[in-house]
Amino acid sequence: MTEKPMRLFLVAGEKSGDLLGAKLMQALRRLAPDAQIEGVGGEAMIREGLRSLFPLEDIAVMGFTSVIAHLPRLLKRIDETARAVVNSKPDALVIIDSPDFTHRVARKVRARAPSIPIVDYVSPSVWAWRPGRAPAMRAYVDRVLALFPFEPAAHEKLGGPPCVFVGHPLVEHLDELRPDAEELRERESDPAVFLLMPGSRRSEIERLMPVFGQVLHRVAQHGRRMEVILPAVSHLEDAIREELRSWPYKPEVVLGDRAKLAAFRRARAALVASGTATLELALAGVPMVVAYKVSRIEELAKHFIDVPSIVLANLVLGENVVPEFIQRDCNEVALANALAPLFTHGAQRDRQVDAFRDIDRTLSPPGDEPPSMAAARNVLEVAGALLTR
């Protein structure tokens, strides 16, 4: 009798999770070529063969107020996803980032089908705020796969589920992120390539695009020769272009990872929303200024955050080398003044460039195994397909 193929159900909730999910699918197929994979994902996972239950845009929201505004649709999709998992009877459910959505799915699945193992790929920031989430996760998560080396100790201290550092998948893209000799010369020559990255969520675009436009106008008025590039995600292209109609100085909008990475390799400096993009830029060696705005309700809640920085690159480095401007501090004067020294060699630019040189080592798991392969091996271990090494 032939052995039943492995069945895995993957659930991503936004673009960053979609990219992680796609790399995970590639690695899973190397280790378990016959595995059947279904679930919820976006463009990247669909390119790997996933038939998503519904479009990722239906659930790609972030923050308390955004979740409240879209709550009816989210609740419908949460229940639909949980029912699909239970009906599928997978050997493991893998929830990927986006805890506002994926953890609700996991709790429903655990209640309805307790025997399905659940892996959480990307730990919530329990080390930063709402630490009570860590022990609560023990009820519905069997293993956490951490992207950052400090997270397993945080979960152990807080009483969370078993947590394993598998490394950050971005280190698998170093060749695409880091410039070759010709691109380095371009980076140092004029006109300087300046990146604007206002985020990959609609709420970020709405809050940050106006001030980014003001900053660009102010920087351009100083006569600096620039080639300004704005990498965008496809589902927000229309919203971005609508906002750009009022900008006196318009950037070039580029779509897709290839165009984005090509811009990273040539960029002299960047103005970027807080998020994974700060790690990408750090790995590419691009000095940056980080901006972020949240709703008033979220601002009040975030008074309870206990971290020295909101910038992931700073947290990984263990020092605040990247300047950050949040809420009222996120204004055109402050941002433009912080950006100015990054276009020329000097103490502020050099400090970031020097700090970024070895960040890939900090983000890599022990040994030579790529992060996505380490993650896939853990998923299959939890699913019972591999013996724990």
Phi, psi and omega in degrees: 000130181287146181285139180294133180294151177298136176243127180231142179241117182251135179231112173252153185243353178197182189301316182299319177292326177299317179294317176298317180297322180295315177296322178296319178299317178301314182292320179300322182288335174289320182277328182222078187303332183269002184299138175262123185241128176224173178148213182234128179197183181247208187302316184294316180290326177295322176298333178274005174106002180286138170257100186290143178302325181199166181297139181300329182301337180296336186235003185279074176235158181217144175092156186301311185290324178295319179296316180300317183297328183253018189301313181303315180294319179298315180299320178297314182290326177299311182294320179299317180293314180300318179296320179296321178296311182299318180292328181287330184053057182288162174287339173197146170257129177245114175263135189238106175058197176047060186299333178303328179259305191293325181287330175293321175299314183299319180296319179294319180296316181297324180290323185269331182217077187299341184279349181283118178294144182234126177248132177256106180268106186100111180286138167300159184281059181294338179283349182254313179203162186050058181297341178297345177295330184299304178296329179296328182294338181302335183286338185222004177235129181269332176204138175257132175256111189267141177272341185241142188293341182272355187284322178302318179295324179296316179295319179297317180295323185271355181081030180277185179291168172306134187227131183237131175280116180252356181091165182262126183302341179300332181291347175281353183247023184301320181297328179279334184272326189265137185288149170275184186299318181293319179292327175297319178296320177298320181300326184270349184261165177262150000288144181288135175278121183242123182263136170246124181227086185279007175117171182243013179238147184300320181296324178292317179300315182297323184273329188258333183302317180301314181288328177296321177296320178295320179296314180299317179299317181295315180295318181295327180295339179280004174082010180288133177281120185221149164248109187261127183236135178240099175290131184232154171270146191300323185286351177249005184302314182298317180296321180293314181294327176296316178296323183291343182301330182266358182278129177290330180243113189256131176280166171277125178269126178240146182242149175092153183294323183298314180293322179297312182294323176297321177293321178302318185292339182256349191289140174272323183202165182214146168248121194220146172288148177300137180153195183298333180302332178294326176290319178300314180295320178297316178295329177279351179077029183259117175298147188212164167238135184253135179234149175200142175224140176232172178291166180299319179297315179294325179298317179296318180295324186283357171298341182270000179289133184241063176225152182285350182200152173267357185271118182303320180300319178296317181296320179293320181286336182079015177206152184270079180271336181262122179290142181229144183227119188237142176055241184295332178287346181274077182230164189297323182292310182297317182292316180296320179295323179288329181285325188311312183288350183278347181277344181231155179294134181178183188300318186288317177294313184296327180298317178293312182302316180296319182293330185281348190301321186247017184295334179296327179294321180294329184269001182263143177287165177300146180082191185260001184289131177298149181305317182294327177290320176298320178295315180298319180298320178294320178300314182290329175297313179295324179285351177090011183272338181231146172286139177298130182283000000 
